[in-house]
Amino acid sequence: MDVSNERLKHLLARTDEAFQALLKEPDSIALNEAYETAKAELDEYISSLREALSKKRLKR
């Protein structure tokens, strides 16, 4: 995937790193929390991008 948005790139990398760590230690509460936090931040950012794009479309 070509990712030009630095914030999105950072959030994707952070989520992927947290997931990879969780795969190694699936019973770790701390790693589960880190993954859920990273995933929530990514979801929130993607939602804000979608909302911004939707508003741009409505202005046209």
Biopython code that builds the backbone (N, CA, C, O; Angstrom):
import numpy as np
from Bio.PDB.StructureBuilder import StructureBuilder

atoms = [
    (1, "MET", "N", (0.845, -1.166, 0.000)),
    (1, "MET", "CA", (0.000, 0.000, 0.000)),
    (1, "MET", "C", (0.897, 1.238, 0.000)),
    (1, "MET", "O", (1.873, 1.313, 0.746)),
    (2, "ASP", "N", (0.554, 2.190, -0.834)),
    (2, "ASP", "CA", (1.303, 3.444, -0.883)),
    (2, "ASP", "C", (0.671, 4.407, 0.109)),
    (2, "ASP", "O", (-0.478, 4.816, -0.061)),
    (3, "VAL", "N", (1.409, 4.762, 1.131)),
    (3, "VAL", "CA", (0.882, 5.636, 2.170)),
    (3, "VAL", "C", (1.686, 6.921, 2.179)),
    (3, "VAL", "O", (2.866, 6.919, 2.528)),
    (4, "SER", "N", (1.043, 8.029, 1.793)),
    (4, "SER", "CA", (1.752, 9.299, 1.768)),
    (4, "SER", "C", (1.483, 10.117, 3.028)),
    (4, "SER", "O", (2.257, 11.020, 3.348)),
    (5, "ASN", "N", (0.430, 9.828, 3.730)),
    (5, "ASN", "CA", (0.075, 10.554, 4.936)),
    (5, "ASN", "C", (0.928, 10.046, 6.100)),
    (5, "ASN", "O", (0.803, 8.890, 6.503)),
    (6, "GLU", "N", (1.783, 10.897, 6.634)),
    (6, "GLU", "CA", (2.721, 10.475, 7.690)),
    (6, "GLU", "C", (2.014, 10.002, 8.961)),
    (6, "GLU", "O", (2.446, 9.032, 9.584)),
    (7, "ARG", "N", (0.950, 10.669, 9.344)),
    (7, "ARG", "CA", (0.218, 10.261, 10.549)),
    (7, "ARG", "C", (-0.383, 8.865, 10.356)),
    (7, "ARG", "O", (-0.303, 8.016, 11.243)),
    (8, "LEU", "N", (-0.977, 8.647, 9.202)),
    (8, "LEU", "CA", (-1.553, 7.342, 8.907)),
    (8, "LEU", "C", (-0.471, 6.272, 8.874)),
    (8, "LEU", "O", (-0.657, 5.171, 9.393)),
    (9, "LYS", "N", (0.642, 6.597, 8.269)),
    (9, "LYS", "CA", (1.764, 5.655, 8.195)),
    (9, "LYS", "C", (2.237, 5.279, 9.601)),
    (9, "LYS", "O", (2.500, 4.110, 9.884)),
    (10, "HIS", "N", (2.341, 6.278, 10.475)),
    (10, "HIS", "CA", (2.771, 6.040, 11.856)),
    (10, "HIS", "C", (1.774, 5.138, 12.595)),
    (10, "HIS", "O", (2.168, 4.189, 13.273)),
    (11, "LEU", "N", (0.494, 5.442, 12.457)),
    (11, "LEU", "CA", (-0.527, 4.657, 13.156)),
    (11, "LEU", "C", (-0.593, 3.222, 12.646)),
    (11, "LEU", "O", (-0.777, 2.290, 13.430)),
    (12, "LEU", "N", (-0.443, 3.042, 11.344)),
    (12, "LEU", "CA", (-0.426, 1.688, 10.783)),
    (12, "LEU", "C", (0.766, 0.892, 11.302)),
    (12, "LEU", "O", (0.629, -0.276, 11.666)),
    (13, "ALA", "N", (1.929, 1.525, 11.336)),
    (13, "ALA", "CA", (3.134, 0.842, 11.822)),
    (13, "ALA", "C", (2.988, 0.485, 13.301)),
    (13, "ALA", "O", (3.347, -0.614, 13.724)),
    (14, "ARG", "N", (2.458, 1.421, 14.076)),
    (14, "ARG", "CA", (2.290, 1.188, 15.517)),
    (14, "ARG", "C", (1.308, 0.039, 15.771)),
    (14, "ARG", "O", (1.547, -0.811, 16.630)),
    (15, "THR", "N", (0.218, 0.023, 15.028)),
    (15, "THR", "CA", (-0.765, -1.046, 15.175)),
    (15, "THR", "C", (-0.170, -2.390, 14.770)),
    (15, "THR", "O", (-0.387, -3.400, 15.439)),
    (16, "ASP", "N", (0.574, -2.394, 13.679)),
    (16, "ASP", "CA", (1.206, -3.632, 13.215)),
    (16, "ASP", "C", (2.230, -4.146, 14.225)),
    (16, "ASP", "O", (2.284, -5.345, 14.500)),
    (17, "GLU", "N", (3.038, -3.248, 14.775)),
    (17, "GLU", "CA", (4.035, -3.650, 15.778)),
    (17, "GLU", "C", (3.357, -4.223, 17.019)),
    (17, "GLU", "O", (3.798, -5.233, 17.568)),
    (18, "ALA", "N", (2.287, -3.574, 17.452)),
    (18, "ALA", "CA", (1.564, -4.054, 18.633)),
    (18, "ALA", "C", (0.948, -5.428, 18.365)),
    (18, "ALA", "O", (0.949, -6.296, 19.238)),
    (19, "PHE", "N", (0.428, -5.618, 17.167)),
    (19, "PHE", "CA", (-0.166, -6.904, 16.805)),
    (19, "PHE", "C", (0.892, -8.001, 16.748)),
    (19, "PHE", "O", (0.670, -9.104, 17.247)),
    (20, "GLN", "N", (2.036, -7.703, 16.145)),
    (20, "GLN", "CA", (3.115, -8.691, 16.056)),
    (20, "GLN", "C", (3.595, -9.096, 17.453)),
    (20, "GLN", "O", (3.856, -10.272, 17.703)),
    (21, "ALA", "N", (3.710, -8.126, 18.357)),
    (21, "ALA", "CA", (4.118, -8.430, 19.730)),
    (21, "ALA", "C", (3.066, -9.298, 20.417)),
    (21, "ALA", "O", (3.400, -10.226, 21.155)),
    (22, "LEU", "N", (1.802, -8.991, 20.169)),
    (22, "LEU", "CA", (0.712, -9.753, 20.770)),
    (22, "LEU", "C", (0.688, -11.194, 20.260)),
    (22, "LEU", "O", (0.363, -12.111, 21.013)),
    (23, "LEU", "N", (1.026, -11.395, 19.003)),
    (23, "LEU", "CA", (1.087, -12.757, 18.465)),
    (23, "LEU", "C", (2.120, -13.606, 19.202)),
    (23, "LEU", "O", (1.937, -14.812, 19.366)),
    (24, "LYS", "N", (3.197, -12.977, 19.643)),
    (24, "LYS", "CA", (4.256, -13.704, 20.352)),
    (24, "LYS", "C", (3.859, -14.036, 21.788)),
    (24, "LYS", "O", (4.276, -15.057, 22.336)),
    (25, "GLU", "N", (3.045, -13.162, 22.397)),
    (25, "GLU", "CA", (2.610, -13.364, 23.782)),
    (25, "GLU", "C", (1.113, -13.066, 23.902)),
    (25, "GLU", "O", (0.735, -12.036, 24.460)),
    (26, "PRO", "N", (0.265, -13.946, 23.392)),
    (26, "PRO", "CA", (-1.177, -13.659, 23.362)),
    (26, "PRO", "C", (-1.845, -13.530, 24.733)),
    (26, "PRO", "O", (-2.937, -12.971, 24.832)),
    (27, "ASP", "N", (-1.213, -14.033, 25.777)),
    (27, "ASP", "CA", (-1.807, -13.942, 27.114)),
    (27, "ASP", "C", (-1.417, -12.670, 27.866)),
    (27, "ASP", "O", (-1.872, -12.452, 28.989)),
    (28, "SER", "N", (-0.587, -11.837, 27.262)),
    (28, "SER", "CA", (-0.112, -10.628, 27.925)),
    (28, "SER", "C", (-1.203, -9.554, 27.964)),
    (28, "SER", "O", (-1.691, -9.106, 26.926)),
    (29, "ILE", "N", (-1.568, -9.160, 29.161)),
    (29, "ILE", "CA", (-2.574, -8.108, 29.328)),
    (29, "ILE", "C", (-2.040, -6.781, 28.794)),
    (29, "ILE", "O", (-2.762, -6.050, 28.116)),
    (30, "ALA", "N", (-0.797, -6.472, 29.093)),
    (30, "ALA", "CA", (-0.202, -5.209, 28.642)),
    (30, "ALA", "C", (-0.150, -5.131, 27.118)),
    (30, "ALA", "O", (-0.436, -4.084, 26.537)),
    (31, "LEU", "N", (0.215, -6.236, 26.473)),
    (31, "LEU", "CA", (0.281, -6.234, 25.010)),
    (31, "LEU", "C", (-1.114, -6.172, 24.391)),
    (31, "LEU", "O", (-1.304, -5.553, 23.344)),
    (32, "ASN", "N", (-2.079, -6.806, 25.033)),
    (32, "ASN", "CA", (-3.466, -6.701, 24.567)),
    (32, "ASN", "C", (-3.952, -5.257, 24.656)),
    (32, "ASN", "O", (-4.592, -4.752, 23.734)),
    (33, "GLU", "N", (-3.646, -4.602, 25.765)),
    (33, "GLU", "CA", (-4.048, -3.204, 25.941)),
    (33, "GLU", "C", (-3.342, -2.296, 24.935)),
    (33, "GLU", "O", (-3.956, -1.380, 24.388)),
    (34, "ALA", "N", (-2.064, -2.547, 24.691)),
    (34, "ALA", "CA", (-1.308, -1.740, 23.725)),
    (34, "ALA", "C", (-1.896, -1.892, 22.327)),
    (34, "ALA", "O", (-2.017, -0.914, 21.589)),
    (35, "TYR", "N", (-2.258, -3.113, 21.968)),
    (35, "TYR", "CA", (-2.848, -3.350, 20.651)),
    (35, "TYR", "C", (-4.213, -2.677, 20.539)),
    (35, "TYR", "O", (-4.504, -2.026, 19.536)),
    (36, "GLU", "N", (-5.042, -2.830, 21.554)),
    (36, "GLU", "CA", (-6.375, -2.220, 21.523)),
    (36, "GLU", "C", (-6.282, -0.694, 21.450)),
    (36, "GLU", "O", (-7.074, -0.056, 20.756)),
    (37, "THR", "N", (-5.323, -0.114, 22.160)),
    (37, "THR", "CA", (-5.124, 1.334, 22.114)),
    (37, "THR", "C", (-4.681, 1.777, 20.726)),
    (37, "THR", "O", (-5.218, 2.738, 20.176)),
    (38, "ALA", "N", (-3.711, 1.082, 20.166)),
    (38, "ALA", "CA", (-3.215, 1.422, 18.827)),
    (38, "ALA", "C", (-4.329, 1.278, 17.795)),
    (38, "ALA", "O", (-4.482, 2.123, 16.913)),
    (39, "LYS", "N", (-5.093, 0.214, 17.911)),
    (39, "LYS", "CA", (-6.193, -0.031, 16.972)),
    (39, "LYS", "C", (-7.264, 1.057, 17.092)),
    (39, "LYS", "O", (-7.795, 1.520, 16.082)),
    (40, "ALA", "N", (-7.577, 1.461, 18.314)),
    (40, "ALA", "CA", (-8.582, 2.503, 18.530)),
    (40, "ALA", "C", (-8.120, 3.840, 17.948)),
    (40, "ALA", "O", (-8.913, 4.560, 17.342)),
    (41, "GLU", "N", (-6.839, 4.172, 18.131)),
    (41, "GLU", "CA", (-6.309, 5.418, 17.572)),
    (41, "GLU", "C", (-6.355, 5.390, 16.045)),
    (41, "GLU", "O", (-6.686, 6.394, 15.414)),
    (42, "LEU", "N", (-6.026, 4.254, 15.460)),
    (42, "LEU", "CA", (-6.085, 4.113, 14.005)),
    (42, "LEU", "C", (-7.531, 4.236, 13.523)),
    (42, "LEU", "O", (-7.800, 4.940, 12.550)),
    (43, "ASP", "N", (-8.450, 3.565, 14.188)),
    (43, "ASP", "CA", (-9.868, 3.640, 13.810)),
    (43, "ASP", "C", (-10.394, 5.073, 13.904)),
    (43, "ASP", "O", (-11.124, 5.533, 13.027)),
    (44, "GLU", "N", (-10.016, 5.767, 14.970)),
    (44, "GLU", "CA", (-10.457, 7.151, 15.161)),
    (44, "GLU", "C", (-9.918, 8.054, 14.045)),
    (44, "GLU", "O", (-10.640, 8.899, 13.517)),
    (45, "TYR", "N", (-8.654, 7.868, 13.698)),
    (45, "TYR", "CA", (-8.046, 8.681, 12.652)),
    (45, "TYR", "C", (-8.699, 8.403, 11.294)),
    (45, "TYR", "O", (-8.982, 9.332, 10.538)),
    (46, "ILE", "N", (-8.934, 7.143, 10.993)),
    (46, "ILE", "CA", (-9.575, 6.789, 9.722)),
    (46, "ILE", "C", (-10.991, 7.362, 9.666)),
    (46, "ILE", "O", (-11.427, 7.834, 8.616)),
    (47, "SER", "N", (-11.698, 7.323, 10.773)),
    (47, "SER", "CA", (-13.042, 7.906, 10.819)),
    (47, "SER", "C", (-13.002, 9.403, 10.551)),
    (47, "SER", "O", (-13.856, 9.934, 9.840)),
    (48, "SER", "N", (-12.012, 10.082, 11.118)),
    (48, "SER", "CA", (-11.905, 11.527, 10.888)),
    (48, "SER", "C", (-11.559, 11.825, 9.429)),
    (48, "SER", "O", (-12.035, 12.814, 8.871)),
    (49, "LEU", "N", (-10.736, 10.979, 8.807)),
    (49, "LEU", "CA", (-10.431, 11.156, 7.384)),
    (49, "LEU", "C", (-11.682, 10.956, 6.537)),
    (49, "LEU", "O", (-11.941, 11.727, 5.613)),
    (50, "ARG", "N", (-12.444, 9.937, 6.847)),
    (50, "ARG", "CA", (-13.680, 9.678, 6.098)),
    (50, "ARG", "C", (-14.652, 10.846, 6.225)),
    (50, "ARG", "O", (-15.276, 11.260, 5.247)),
    (51, "GLU", "N", (-14.771, 11.371, 7.440)),
    (51, "GLU", "CA", (-15.670, 12.498, 7.673)),
    (51, "GLU", "C", (-15.218, 13.723, 6.873)),
    (51, "GLU", "O", (-16.039, 14.413, 6.269)),
    (52, "ALA", "N", (-13.919, 13.985, 6.872)),
    (52, "ALA", "CA", (-13.387, 15.124, 6.122)),
    (52, "ALA", "C", (-13.625, 14.951, 4.624)),
    (52, "ALA", "O", (-13.989, 15.904, 3.935)),
    (53, "LEU", "N", (-13.420, 13.745, 4.125)),
    (53, "LEU", "CA", (-13.662, 13.484, 2.700)),
    (53, "LEU", "C", (-15.140, 13.617, 2.358)),
    (53, "LEU", "O", (-15.493, 14.120, 1.291)),
    (54, "SER", "N", (-15.984, 13.173, 3.246)),
    (54, "SER", "CA", (-17.421, 13.274, 3.029)),
    (54, "SER", "C", (-17.849, 14.740, 2.962)),
    (54, "SER", "O", (-18.662, 15.111, 2.116)),
    (55, "LYS", "N", (-17.309, 15.567, 3.846)),
    (55, "LYS", "CA", (-17.634, 16.996, 3.845)),
    (55, "LYS", "C", (-17.146, 17.660, 2.561)),
    (55, "LYS", "O", (-17.823, 18.532, 2.017)),
    (56, "LYS", "N", (-15.978, 17.252, 2.078)),
    (56, "LYS", "CA", (-15.459, 17.813, 0.828)),
    (56, "LYS", "C", (-16.374, 17.468, -0.337)),
    (56, "LYS", "O", (-16.618, 18.304, -1.207)),
    (57, "ARG", "N", (-16.880, 16.243, -0.359)),
    (57, "ARG", "CA", (-17.784, 15.824, -1.440)),
    (57, "ARG", "C", (-19.082, 16.620, -1.413)),
    (57, "ARG", "O", (-19.620, 16.975, -2.462)),
    (58, "LEU", "N", (-19.582, 16.898, -0.218)),
    (58, "LEU", "CA", (-20.835, 17.640, -0.093)),
    (58, "LEU", "C", (-20.682, 19.087, -0.557)),
    (58, "LEU", "O", (-21.643, 19.690, -1.035)),
    (59, "LYS", "N", (-19.489, 19.641, -0.419)),
    (59, "LYS", "CA", (-19.249, 21.025, -0.839)),
    (59, "LYS", "C", (-19.213, 21.160, -2.353)),
    (59, "LYS", "O", (-19.406, 22.257, -2.878)),
    (60, "ARG", "N", (-18.972, 20.084, -3.050)),
    (60, "ARG", "CA", (-18.880, 20.146, -4.519)),
    (60, "ARG", "C", (-20.198, 20.289, -5.146)),
    (60, "ARG", "O", (-20.295, 20.356, -6.371)),
]
sb = StructureBuilder()
sb.init_structure("model")
sb.init_model(0)
sb.init_chain("A")
sb.init_seg("    ")
for serial, (resi, resn, name, xyz) in enumerate(atoms, 1):
    if name == "N":
        sb.init_residue(resn, " ", resi, " ")
    sb.init_atom(name, np.array(xyz, "f"), 0.0, 1.0, " ", f" {name:<3s}", serial, name[0])
structure = sb.get_structure()
